[in-house]
Amino acid sequence: VVPKTGAESSGTVVFHSVGRPALHLDRQESIALRWLLGIPGRSVLKLNDGTALKTTWTSVKTQFTAKDREHLQITIHAQAEAYSVPSPIIDSRTLSQLNQQAADALLERARRLVSKLTAANTDVCEWHEAARRAGLTTFDLRTVQVVVVSHVQTVPRVAPTF
């Protein structure tokens, strides 16, 4: 339920440089796009077992691997707060499991979005710039294999939720 004075996003529309809509991203894809762009924001990351984490920050490194210029590697580092966990006490084993599950969930959502962006030949993440930095004179997003790697560090909830 949204208050009368509030607004809620239903997604994002990505436009071509000529002003035509390229594709529509749903709400979850819009969050994944923020992760790929390294835009800070507190978004909920639900895990398969029902646990919910909130991302507190993300950083992204995008580069072509030195050995093979046909592989673009996107590395996402994120921190998440334990938002809804089965027990208020989080031991090191549980924390390790949360980190792995969160990294897997973030990775899956990012991969789906990357697949959608490459299928539409839409570069909103400055991958052309990464190609230029790597010394590539030509770049076709449809011929590049994109590899996504994610790392998540889970911490206890330290801020109130809104």
Backbone as CSV, one residue per row, in Angstrom:
resi,resn,N_x,N_y,N_z,CA_x,CA_y,CA_z,C_x,C_y,C_z
1,VAL,0.852,-1.174,0.000,0.000,0.000,0.000,0.892,1.229,0.000
2,VAL,0.655,2.112,-0.937,1.444,3.338,-1.056,0.629,4.499,-0.517
3,PRO,1.218,5.332,0.351,0.476,6.500,0.850,0.050,7.400,-0.310
4,LYS,-0.978,8.211,-0.067,-1.496,9.095,-1.119,-0.444,10.065,-1.622
5,THR,0.501,10.435,-0.757,1.524,11.397,-1.160,2.779,10.725,-1.699
6,GLY,2.795,9.391,-1.771,3.985,8.672,-2.204,3.897,8.216,-3.643
7,ALA,5.009,7.720,-4.120,5.072,7.167,-5.468,5.932,5.917,-5.418
8,GLU,5.674,4.988,-6.305,6.452,3.764,-6.353,6.833,3.480,-7.794
9,SER,8.088,3.110,-8.004,8.573,2.802,-9.340,8.114,1.413,-9.752
10,SER,7.682,1.283,-10.994,7.318,-0.035,-11.501,8.405,-0.569,-12.419
11,GLY,9.453,0.211,-12.633,10.538,-0.238,-13.493,11.275,0.932,-14.105
12,THR,12.085,0.611,-15.085,12.926,1.599,-15.753,12.850,1.369,-17.252
13,VAL,12.809,2.432,-18.018,12.878,2.326,-19.466,14.252,2.824,-19.889
14,VAL,14.953,2.014,-20.664,16.265,2.378,-21.186,16.066,2.867,-22.615
15,PHE,16.608,4.049,-22.914,16.450,4.658,-24.231,17.732,4.552,-25.039
16,HIS,17.582,4.404,-26.373,18.709,4.519,-27.296,19.145,5.975,-27.333
17,SER,20.316,6.229,-27.880,20.822,7.600,-27.964,19.954,8.479,-28.867
18,VAL,19.176,7.865,-29.759,18.299,8.635,-30.642,16.951,8.942,-29.998
19,GLY,16.752,8.492,-28.763,15.526,8.813,-28.054,14.442,7.764,-28.121
20,ARG,14.703,6.622,-28.768,13.722,5.529,-28.838,13.904,4.611,-27.633
21,PRO,12.824,4.120,-27.073,12.963,3.144,-25.987,13.668,1.882,-26.494
22,ALA,14.680,1.428,-25.752,15.414,0.219,-26.135,14.815,-1.001,-25.454
23,LEU,14.549,-0.886,-24.165,13.934,-1.990,-23.437,13.384,-1.496,-22.112
24,HIS,12.481,-2.300,-21.572,11.863,-1.977,-20.284,12.403,-2.947,-19.246
25,LEU,12.838,-2.420,-18.105,13.323,-3.240,-17.002,12.286,-3.214,-15.893
26,ASP,11.976,-4.401,-15.350,11.039,-4.428,-14.230,11.752,-3.933,-12.964
27,ARG,11.047,-3.935,-11.873,11.589,-3.381,-10.625,12.859,-4.101,-10.171
28,GLN,12.873,-5.426,-10.230,14.054,-6.190,-9.814,15.230,-5.964,-10.758
29,GLU,14.963,-5.872,-12.047,16.026,-5.581,-13.015,16.568,-4.168,-12.815
30,SER,15.704,-3.239,-12.420,16.146,-1.871,-12.143,17.105,-1.836,-10.962
31,ILE,16.831,-2.648,-9.945,17.735,-2.744,-8.794,19.067,-3.345,-9.232
32,ALA,19.019,-4.387,-10.056,20.256,-5.004,-10.555,21.055,-4.009,-11.395
33,LEU,20.366,-3.156,-12.143,21.062,-2.131,-12.922,21.793,-1.163,-12.001
34,ARG,21.159,-0.804,-10.902,21.830,0.068,-9.921,23.091,-0.601,-9.387
35,TRP,23.017,-1.926,-9.157,24.210,-2.642,-8.693,25.299,-2.593,-9.755
36,LEU,24.935,-2.852,-11.018,25.925,-2.848,-12.098,26.545,-1.473,-12.305
37,LEU,25.790,-0.434,-12.003,26.298,0.924,-12.152,27.014,1.422,-10.897
38,GLY,26.928,0.655,-9.807,27.559,1.057,-8.557,26.861,2.223,-7.879
39,ILE,25.566,2.358,-8.119,24.787,3.436,-7.517,24.345,2.998,-6.124
40,PRO,24.677,3.782,-5.108,24.302,3.365,-3.754,22.793,3.392,-3.551
41,GLY,22.343,2.542,-2.677,20.916,2.480,-2.365,20.634,1.268,-1.516
42,ARG,19.623,1.368,-0.712,19.245,0.263,0.175,18.128,-0.525,-0.497
43,SER,18.497,-1.653,-1.058,17.491,-2.482,-1.704,17.486,-3.862,-1.065
44,VAL,16.318,-4.455,-1.031,16.157,-5.766,-0.392,16.615,-6.851,-1.360
45,LEU,17.397,-7.773,-0.822,17.873,-8.932,-1.566,17.317,-10.162,-0.874
46,LYS,16.281,-10.773,-1.482,15.650,-11.950,-0.871,16.392,-13.202,-1.313
47,LEU,16.646,-14.074,-0.339,17.321,-15.334,-0.611,16.297,-16.438,-0.764
48,ASN,16.726,-17.579,-1.286,15.810,-18.688,-1.557,15.107,-19.211,-0.310
49,ASP,15.763,-19.136,0.859,15.165,-19.673,2.081,14.245,-18.684,2.790
50,GLY,13.987,-17.522,2.177,13.097,-16.534,2.769,13.811,-15.445,3.537
51,THR,15.098,-15.625,3.774,15.889,-14.606,4.455,15.965,-13.367,3.568
52,ALA,15.929,-12.198,4.191,16.045,-10.951,3.448,17.232,-10.159,3.972
53,LEU,18.016,-9.642,3.053,19.143,-8.778,3.373,18.903,-7.443,2.694
54,LYS,19.510,-6.388,3.216,19.442,-5.084,2.554,20.837,-4.671,2.156
55,THR,21.024,-4.388,0.882,22.333,-3.927,0.446,22.545,-2.514,0.967
56,THR,23.733,-2.249,1.482,24.039,-0.921,2.007,24.973,-0.164,1.082
57,TRP,25.839,-0.869,0.365,26.662,-0.237,-0.659,27.137,-1.296,-1.647
58,THR,27.472,-0.845,-2.840,28.058,-1.722,-3.852,29.180,-0.963,-4.550
59,SER,30.161,-1.698,-5.000,31.186,-1.117,-5.867,31.379,-2.078,-7.034
60,VAL,31.702,-1.538,-8.182,31.788,-2.330,-9.399,33.106,-2.043,-10.092
61,LYS,33.730,-3.098,-10.575,34.938,-2.963,-11.390,34.663,-3.691,-12.695
62,THR,34.810,-2.991,-13.801,34.547,-3.565,-15.116,35.832,-3.507,-15.925
63,GLN,36.267,-4.678,-16.427,37.502,-4.689,-17.208,37.526,-5.873,-18.159
64,PHE,38.282,-5.720,-19.225,38.543,-6.836,-20.111,39.735,-7.580,-19.546
65,THR,39.673,-8.909,-19.584,40.797,-9.676,-19.060,41.977,-9.507,-20.001
66,ALA,43.171,-9.477,-19.453,44.380,-9.204,-20.234,44.660,-10.293,-21.263
67,LYS,44.351,-11.551,-20.939,44.671,-12.654,-21.836,43.770,-12.690,-23.065
68,ASP,42.500,-12.416,-22.848,41.528,-12.568,-23.919,40.627,-11.346,-23.955
69,ARG,40.701,-10.614,-25.023,39.955,-9.359,-25.119,38.483,-9.578,-25.485
70,GLU,38.081,-10.823,-25.555,36.672,-11.125,-25.842,35.886,-11.415,-24.563
71,HIS,36.526,-11.296,-23.418,35.863,-11.555,-22.137,35.846,-10.280,-21.307
72,LEU,34.663,-9.806,-21.038,34.476,-8.639,-20.184,34.097,-9.151,-18.798
73,GLN,34.882,-8.774,-17.797,34.590,-9.239,-16.442,34.039,-8.097,-15.616
74,ILE,32.894,-8.343,-14.993,32.262,-7.375,-14.104,32.328,-7.963,-12.702
75,THR,32.998,-7.269,-11.803,33.116,-7.730,-10.424,32.312,-6.790,-9.537
76,ILE,31.365,-7.350,-8.807,30.507,-6.559,-7.919,30.841,-6.927,-6.480
77,HIS,31.218,-5.939,-5.696,31.405,-6.116,-4.258,30.243,-5.410,-3.573
78,ALA,29.636,-6.065,-2.613,28.496,-5.465,-1.920,28.561,-5.762,-0.436
79,GLN,27.948,-4.897,0.313,27.751,-5.134,1.738,26.247,-5.169,1.963
80,ALA,25.821,-6.080,2.811,24.386,-6.214,3.093,24.171,-6.353,4.584
81,GLU,23.067,-5.802,5.049,22.680,-5.945,6.446,21.731,-7.122,6.586
82,ALA,21.892,-7.871,7.664,20.976,-8.959,7.964,19.656,-8.331,8.391
83,TYR,18.699,-8.365,7.524,17.434,-7.643,7.708,16.356,-8.537,8.302
84,SER,16.237,-9.734,7.786,15.235,-10.676,8.263,15.891,-12.052,8.258
85,VAL,16.373,-12.478,9.411,17.054,-13.769,9.517,16.320,-14.634,10.542
86,PRO,16.477,-15.972,10.447,15.743,-16.868,11.354,16.063,-16.654,12.829
87,SER,17.258,-16.201,13.144,17.656,-16.046,14.546,18.347,-14.704,14.738
88,PRO,18.130,-14.051,15.894,18.799,-12.768,16.120,20.306,-12.925,16.332
89,ILE,20.754,-14.132,16.638,22.178,-14.384,16.838,22.743,-14.985,15.555
90,ILE,23.733,-14.326,14.999,24.336,-14.799,13.757,25.752,-15.265,14.070
91,ASP,25.967,-16.588,14.036,27.306,-17.110,14.277,28.116,-17.064,12.982
92,SER,29.399,-17.382,13.064,30.283,-17.256,11.896,29.878,-18.207,10.770
93,ARG,29.390,-19.399,11.111,28.952,-20.350,10.085,27.736,-19.807,9.334
94,THR,26.772,-19.300,10.078,25.576,-18.717,9.462,25.950,-17.503,8.624
95,LEU,26.856,-16.682,9.123,27.297,-15.495,8.400,27.957,-15.879,7.076
96,SER,28.765,-16.913,7.117,29.418,-17.404,5.901,28.378,-17.893,4.888
97,GLN,27.362,-18.610,5.380,26.289,-19.089,4.494,25.505,-17.917,3.907
98,LEU,25.212,-16.912,4.741,24.499,-15.729,4.247,25.307,-15.023,3.168
99,ASN,26.618,-14.881,3.384,27.477,-14.242,2.392,27.407,-14.979,1.054
100,GLN,27.495,-16.318,1.105,27.486,-17.107,-0.124,26.122,-17.055,-0.810
101,GLN,25.053,-17.201,-0.040,23.711,-17.157,-0.626,23.418,-15.790,-1.220
102,ALA,23.837,-14.741,-0.531,23.612,-13.385,-1.037,24.412,-13.144,-2.306
103,ALA,25.662,-13.598,-2.326,26.492,-13.440,-3.527,25.872,-14.192,-4.701
104,ASP,25.349,-15.395,-4.448,24.701,-16.177,-5.507,23.450,-15.474,-6.027
105,ALA,22.636,-14.935,-5.114,21.401,-14.247,-5.519,21.721,-12.982,-6.310
106,LEU,22.681,-12.221,-5.835,23.078,-10.998,-6.540,23.636,-11.350,-7.915
107,LEU,24.461,-12.386,-7.966,25.059,-12.832,-9.218,23.996,-13.248,-10.229
108,GLU,23.020,-14.016,-9.790,21.963,-14.487,-10.699,21.168,-13.320,-11.285
109,ARG,20.813,-12.371,-10.437,20.044,-11.217,-10.929,20.878,-10.369,-11.872
110,ALA,22.155,-10.193,-11.558,23.033,-9.405,-12.431,23.238,-10.116,-13.766
111,ARG,23.411,-11.430,-13.748,23.591,-12.190,-15.003,22.369,-12.075,-15.906
112,ARG,21.180,-12.201,-15.302,19.951,-12.081,-16.114,19.879,-10.717,-16.779
113,LEU,20.223,-9.664,-16.026,20.177,-8.321,-16.593,21.236,-8.145,-17.676
114,VAL,22.446,-8.625,-17.444,23.503,-8.525,-18.449,23.074,-9.235,-19.726
115,SER,22.456,-10.390,-19.587,21.966,-11.126,-20.750,20.931,-10.310,-21.520
116,LYS,20.030,-9.670,-20.798,18.998,-8.856,-21.437,19.614,-7.637,-22.143
117,LEU,20.592,-7.009,-21.500,21.251,-5.839,-22.093,22.052,-6.214,-23.336
118,THR,22.771,-7.333,-23.273,23.566,-7.735,-24.441,22.670,-8.175,-25.595
119,ALA,21.555,-8.841,-25.295,20.624,-9.251,-26.359,20.054,-8.036,-27.080
120,ALA,19.852,-6.941,-26.334,19.329,-5.705,-26.934,20.456,-4.812,-27.455
121,ASN,21.714,-5.281,-27.320,22.889,-4.514,-27.723,22.857,-3.113,-27.105
122,THR,22.554,-3.074,-25.819,22.400,-1.821,-25.093,23.476,-1.705,-24.026
123,ASP,24.316,-0.699,-24.147,25.402,-0.478,-23.199,25.068,0.727,-22.342
124,VAL,24.533,0.471,-21.160,24.253,1.574,-20.232,25.295,1.616,-19.122
125,CYS,26.206,0.647,-19.120,27.184,0.519,-18.034,28.585,0.936,-18.454
126,GLU,28.706,1.619,-19.561,29.985,2.118,-20.082,30.969,0.994,-20.387
127,TRP,30.467,-0.106,-20.944,31.341,-1.199,-21.348,32.196,-0.785,-22.545
128,HIS,31.674,0.110,-23.395,32.488,0.627,-24.507,33.714,1.349,-23.956
129,GLU,33.535,2.051,-22.856,34.659,2.755,-22.231,35.684,1.757,-21.696
130,ALA,35.235,0.669,-21.123,36.153,-0.380,-20.642,36.924,-0.984,-21.812
131,ALA,36.261,-1.144,-22.950,36.930,-1.660,-24.146,37.990,-0.677,-24.629
132,ARG,37.675,0.599,-24.605,38.637,1.619,-25.031,39.862,1.612,-24.121
133,ARG,39.631,1.515,-22.799,40.751,1.465,-21.845,41.620,0.236,-22.077
134,ALA,41.023,-0.855,-22.549,41.771,-2.092,-22.803,42.499,-2.055,-24.142
135,GLY,42.306,-0.989,-24.905,42.995,-0.853,-26.192,42.255,-1.419,-27.376
136,LEU,40.997,-1.768,-27.192,40.210,-2.291,-28.311,39.720,-1.140,-29.182
137,THR,39.910,-1.260,-30.472,39.454,-0.197,-31.377,38.017,-0.414,-31.813
138,THR,37.584,-1.684,-31.849,36.193,-1.984,-32.182,35.586,-2.778,-31.030
139,PHE,34.312,-2.603,-30.829,33.636,-3.288,-29.739,32.205,-3.562,-30.152
140,ASP,31.844,-4.823,-30.142,30.467,-5.235,-30.417,29.986,-6.051,-29.223
141,LEU,29.066,-5.515,-28.485,28.585,-6.139,-27.257,28.037,-7.537,-27.495
142,ARG,27.493,-7.778,-28.695,26.899,-9.086,-28.988,27.940,-10.189,-29.158
143,THR,29.208,-9.828,-29.410,30.243,-10.848,-29.618,31.131,-11.049,-28.396
144,VAL,30.913,-10.288,-27.351,31.744,-10.362,-26.153,31.088,-11.270,-25.127
145,GLN,31.889,-12.109,-24.486,31.367,-12.927,-23.390,31.527,-12.127,-22.104
146,VAL,30.417,-11.904,-21.418,30.430,-11.121,-20.182,30.399,-12.088,-18.998
147,VAL,31.377,-11.937,-18.122,31.483,-12.763,-16.922,31.192,-11.874,-15.720
148,VAL,30.270,-12.307,-14.868,29.920,-11.538,-13.674,30.397,-12.304,-12.448
149,VAL,31.086,-11.595,-11.554,31.579,-12.166,-10.300,31.013,-11.308,-9.178
150,SER,30.560,-11.938,-8.093,30.028,-11.133,-6.993,30.575,-11.610,-5.655
151,HIS,30.763,-10.657,-4.756,31.198,-10.911,-3.389,30.295,-10.090,-2.475
152,VAL,29.756,-10.709,-1.454,28.895,-9.991,-0.511,29.408,-10.228,0.904
153,GLN,29.477,-9.155,1.670,29.815,-9.249,3.089,28.565,-8.863,3.862
154,THR,28.080,-9.766,4.692,26.881,-9.518,5.476,27.282,-9.043,6.873
155,VAL,26.596,-8.022,7.336,26.838,-7.492,8.685,25.495,-7.440,9.415
156,PRO,25.524,-7.420,10.753,24.254,-7.262,11.481,23.603,-5.924,11.137
157,ARG,22.301,-5.872,11.261,21.581,-4.634,10.946,22.040,-3.547,11.907
158,VAL,22.520,-2.424,11.333,23.043,-1.344,12.150,22.239,-0.059,12.024
159,ALA,21.319,-0.018,11.092,20.524,1.193,10.889,19.054,0.827,10.910
160,PRO,18.196,1.748,11.337,16.762,1.448,11.305,16.282,1.327,9.878
161,THR,15.281,0.504,9.670,14.710,0.346,8.332,13.588,1.340,8.141
162,PHE,13.403,1.731,6.929,12.365,2.726,6.615,11.355,2.115,5.686
